[in-house]
Amino acid sequence: MIFGIICSAVAGAFISVQAAVNAKMNINLGAWATTVLVFIVGLVGSIIPLLLFGGNLAGLRDLSPIYWLGGLLGVGVVYCVMRSIQLLGPTLSVSLILVSQLIWALVVDLYGAFGMPQITLSAGQIVGLTILLVGVILFKQSQTVAIAKQAVNEATS
């Protein structure tokens, strides 16, 4: 359990930093060239531990074709996160991504999609999701107020 929590926290950090880096790369390369570069570097970065630690590539022949969509979904993730960072800024973008991830993860759990264990919806989950949504709204409103105050201060300086 502890290792799962650590991996989740590290993934959150990596996603946020990667999104900002990709958004900056996009300025010079364009969205699709950046996406391709991310996956080429990721492929090399994945092959090295595969060679060092091994894996079961023979299992590919037993894999349902639906699971191959993971790679295509990854392309969508990189592109959409990069563009949302550019259009909304890092904090609002990541906040909305978190809400969306939680909603879709809950859908996967509720239906037991992709062979995951099925769970039933609880009042606590609904309350938690509502609190998260309210938190994003409050976060954005306070950010907007802070930006407006900063603009006023800069205009009067």
C-alpha positions as CSV (number, residue, x, y, z in Angstrom):
1,M,0.0,0.0,0.0
2,I,2.8,2.4,0.9
3,F,4.5,1.8,-2.4
4,G,1.3,2.4,-4.3
5,I,0.9,5.8,-2.5
6,I,4.5,6.7,-3.3
7,C,4.0,5.8,-7.0
8,S,0.8,7.8,-7.1
9,A,2.5,10.9,-5.7
10,V,5.5,10.5,-8.0
11,A,3.1,10.1,-11.0
12,G,1.3,13.2,-10.0
13,A,4.5,15.2,-9.9
14,F,5.7,13.7,-13.2
15,I,2.5,14.5,-15.0
16,S,2.5,18.1,-13.9
17,V,6.2,18.7,-14.7
18,Q,5.9,16.8,-18.0
19,A,2.8,18.9,-19.0
20,A,4.7,22.1,-18.4
21,V,7.8,20.9,-20.3
22,N,5.7,19.6,-23.2
23,A,3.8,22.9,-23.4
24,K,7.1,24.8,-23.8
25,M,8.4,22.3,-26.4
26,N,5.1,22.8,-28.3
27,I,6.0,26.5,-28.9
28,N,9.1,25.4,-30.9
29,L,8.0,22.1,-32.4
30,G,4.2,22.2,-32.7
31,A,1.8,19.9,-30.9
32,W,2.2,16.8,-33.0
33,A,6.0,16.9,-33.3
34,T,6.2,17.4,-29.5
35,T,3.9,14.4,-29.0
36,V,6.0,12.2,-31.3
37,L,9.2,13.3,-29.6
38,V,7.7,12.5,-26.2
39,F,6.8,9.0,-27.3
40,I,10.2,8.4,-29.0
41,V,12.0,9.4,-25.8
42,G,9.5,7.4,-23.8
43,L,10.1,4.3,-26.0
44,V,13.9,4.5,-25.4
45,G,13.3,5.1,-21.7
46,S,11.0,2.0,-21.6
47,I,13.3,-0.3,-23.6
48,I,16.2,0.2,-21.2
49,P,14.5,-1.1,-18.1
50,L,12.8,-3.8,-20.2
51,L,16.2,-5.0,-21.2
52,L,17.6,-4.7,-17.7
53,F,14.8,-6.2,-15.7
54,G,12.9,-8.2,-18.3
55,G,9.2,-8.5,-19.2
56,N,6.8,-10.8,-20.9
57,L,6.5,-9.6,-24.5
58,A,5.4,-13.2,-25.5
59,G,2.2,-12.4,-23.6
60,L,1.3,-9.9,-26.4
61,R,-0.3,-12.7,-28.5
62,D,-2.7,-13.5,-25.6
63,L,-3.7,-9.8,-25.1
64,S,-7.1,-8.7,-26.2
65,P,-6.9,-6.0,-29.0
66,I,-8.9,-3.6,-26.8
67,Y,-5.8,-3.2,-24.6
68,W,-3.7,-1.9,-27.5
69,L,-5.8,1.2,-27.2
70,G,-3.7,2.2,-24.2
71,G,-1.0,3.5,-26.6
72,L,-3.5,5.6,-28.6
73,L,-5.0,6.9,-25.3
74,G,-1.5,7.9,-24.3
75,V,-1.2,10.0,-27.5
76,G,-4.5,11.7,-26.6
77,V,-3.3,12.3,-23.0
78,V,0.0,13.9,-24.0
79,Y,-1.7,16.1,-26.7
80,C,-4.7,17.2,-24.6
81,V,-2.7,17.9,-21.4
82,M,-0.2,19.9,-23.4
83,R,-2.9,22.0,-25.1
84,S,-4.9,22.5,-21.9
85,I,-1.8,23.8,-20.1
86,Q,-1.3,26.3,-22.9
87,L,-4.9,27.4,-23.0
88,L,-5.8,27.3,-19.3
89,G,-2.5,27.5,-17.4
90,P,-1.0,24.8,-15.3
91,T,-3.1,25.0,-12.1
92,L,-6.5,25.1,-13.7
93,S,-5.6,22.5,-16.3
94,V,-4.2,20.1,-13.7
95,S,-7.2,20.7,-11.4
96,L,-9.7,19.9,-14.2
97,I,-7.6,16.8,-15.3
98,L,-7.8,15.5,-11.7
99,V,-11.5,15.9,-11.6
100,S,-11.9,14.2,-14.9
101,Q,-9.5,11.4,-13.9
102,L,-11.5,10.8,-10.7
103,I,-14.8,10.7,-12.5
104,W,-13.6,8.3,-15.1
105,A,-11.8,6.1,-12.6
106,L,-15.1,5.9,-10.7
107,V,-16.9,4.8,-13.8
108,V,-14.3,2.1,-14.4
109,D,-14.7,1.0,-10.8
110,L,-18.5,1.1,-10.9
111,Y,-18.7,-1.0,-14.0
112,G,-15.7,-3.2,-13.4
113,A,-14.4,-2.1,-16.8
114,F,-11.3,-3.7,-18.3
115,G,-11.4,-6.5,-15.8
116,M,-11.1,-4.3,-12.8
117,P,-12.9,-5.3,-9.6
118,Q,-16.5,-3.8,-9.6
119,I,-17.5,-1.6,-6.7
120,T,-20.8,0.0,-5.7
121,L,-21.2,3.7,-5.5
122,S,-21.2,5.1,-1.9
123,A,-22.4,8.4,-0.5
124,G,-18.8,9.1,0.6
125,Q,-17.6,8.9,-3.0
126,I,-20.3,11.3,-4.1
127,V,-19.5,13.7,-1.3
128,G,-15.8,13.5,-2.0
129,L,-16.3,14.2,-5.7
130,T,-18.5,17.1,-4.9
131,I,-15.9,18.5,-2.5
132,L,-13.2,18.2,-5.2
133,L,-15.4,20.0,-7.7
134,V,-16.1,22.8,-5.3
135,G,-12.4,23.0,-4.5
136,V,-11.5,23.5,-8.1
137,I,-14.1,26.3,-8.4
138,L,-12.8,28.0,-5.3
139,F,-9.2,27.5,-6.5
140,K,-10.0,29.1,-9.8
141,Q,-11.9,32.0,-8.3
142,S,-9.2,32.8,-5.8
143,Q,-6.6,32.6,-8.6
144,T,-8.6,35.0,-10.7
145,V,-8.9,37.5,-7.8
146,A,-5.1,37.2,-7.2
147,I,-4.3,37.9,-10.8
148,A,-6.6,40.9,-10.9
149,K,-5.0,42.3,-7.7
150,Q,-1.6,41.8,-9.2
151,A,-2.6,43.6,-12.4
152,V,-3.9,46.6,-10.3
153,N,-0.7,46.7,-8.3
154,E,1.4,46.6,-11.4
155,A,-0.7,49.3,-13.1
156,T,-0.3,51.6,-10.1
157,S,3.4,51.0,-9.6
